[in-house]
Amino acid sequence: MEIRYCHKCKTPWQSEMRRPGFKETCPVCSAYLHCCKNCRFHTPTAHNQCYIPNTDYVANRRGLNFCEEFEFREGMPDTKGESEKLKQAKDAFSGLFGDQEQQDAPASFDDLFKS
């Protein structure tokens, strides 16, 4: 069985239970453990950010929820992959629009119509 970690501080969660209680918090950072960010079905690109269809909408993905489908994500949360995806997106954006310097904004409304 793999170790499970808090999504916020990466502290290992050790328990005999298969999943944390609805209101259980991390002993180090007090983040809720029964939340979307710790669930193995949390998929940011999926509808409702959940791999399981027809789940209830959860506004705060880091807050506690009462989802019966919750299964604790195993292993260390992938923060490196997210930063790599962000870098790739920024590079693609720069490829489309270039690294253009922004022009100074006009000082007044009349400056908009001067050539």
C-alpha positions in Angstrom: 0.0 0.0 0.0 1.4 3.4 -1.0 1.7 6.3 1.4 -1.0 9.0 1.2 0.0 12.7 1.5 -1.8 15.9 2.5 -2.3 18.0 -0.7 -1.2 21.2 1.0 1.9 20.4 3.1 2.8 16.9 1.7 2.8 15.4 5.2 2.2 11.6 5.1 -1.3 10.5 6.3 -1.1 7.4 8.5 -4.2 5.7 9.5 -5.7 2.2 9.6 -8.7 3.6 7.7 -9.0 3.5 4.0 -10.1 7.1 3.8 -10.2 10.0 6.2 -13.3 11.1 8.0 -15.4 13.9 6.5 -14.1 16.5 8.9 -10.6 15.1 9.5 -7.7 17.6 9.1 -4.0 17.3 8.6 -2.2 17.4 12.0 0.5 19.7 10.6 -1.3 22.3 8.4 -5.0 21.7 9.4 -6.0 21.3 5.8 -9.1 19.1 5.3 -8.1 15.6 4.1 -11.5 14.6 2.8 -11.4 17.1 -0.1 -11.2 17.0 -3.9 -7.5 17.9 -4.0 -6.8 14.6 -2.1 -9.1 12.5 -4.1 -7.8 10.1 -6.8 -10.7 11.1 -9.0 -10.0 14.8 -9.0 -9.2 15.7 -12.6 -8.9 19.5 -13.3 -9.7 19.0 -17.0 -12.9 16.8 -16.5 -16.4 18.1 -16.2 -16.9 19.3 -12.6 -13.2 18.5 -12.1 -14.1 14.9 -11.3 -13.5 11.7 -13.2 -16.8 10.2 -11.8 -19.7 11.5 -13.8 -22.8 13.0 -12.1 -21.1 14.0 -8.9 -22.3 17.0 -7.0 -20.6 20.3 -7.7 -18.0 21.3 -5.1 -17.1 25.0 -5.1 -14.1 24.8 -2.8 -11.8 21.9 -4.0 -9.6 22.3 -0.9 -12.5 22.4 1.6 -14.2 19.5 3.2 -16.9 17.7 1.2 -19.3 14.8 1.8 -18.7 13.0 -1.4 -19.3 9.2 -1.1 -17.1 8.5 -4.1 -13.9 9.9 -2.4 -10.8 7.7 -2.5 -7.6 9.0 -1.1 -5.0 9.7 -3.8 -1.9 7.5 -3.4 1.6 8.8 -3.7 3.0 12.3 -3.6 0.9 14.9 -5.3 2.2 15.9 -8.7 3.2 19.5 -8.4 6.2 19.2 -10.8 3.9 18.1 -13.6 1.6 21.1 -13.1 4.5 23.6 -13.3 5.8 21.9 -16.4 2.4 22.2 -18.1 2.2 25.9 -17.1 5.7 26.5 -18.7 4.6 24.7 -21.9 1.4 26.8 -22.0 3.4 30.1 -21.6 5.9 29.0 -24.3 3.0 28.2 -26.7 1.4 31.6 -25.9 4.8 33.4 -26.6 5.1 31.4 -29.8 1.7 32.7 -31.0 2.0 36.3 -30.0 5.7 36.8 -29.5 7.3 38.6 -26.6 6.0 42.0 -27.6 6.6 44.8 -25.3 3.4 46.6 -24.2 3.0 50.1 -25.4 2.4 52.9 -22.9 -1.2 53.6 -22.3 -2.5 57.0 -23.6 -2.4 59.7 -21.0 -5.9 61.1 -22.0 -8.9 60.2 -24.1 -7.8 62.7 -26.8 -4.5 60.9 -27.2 -6.3 57.9 -28.5 -7.1 59.8 -31.7 -3.7 61.3 -32.4 -1.6 59.6 -35.1 
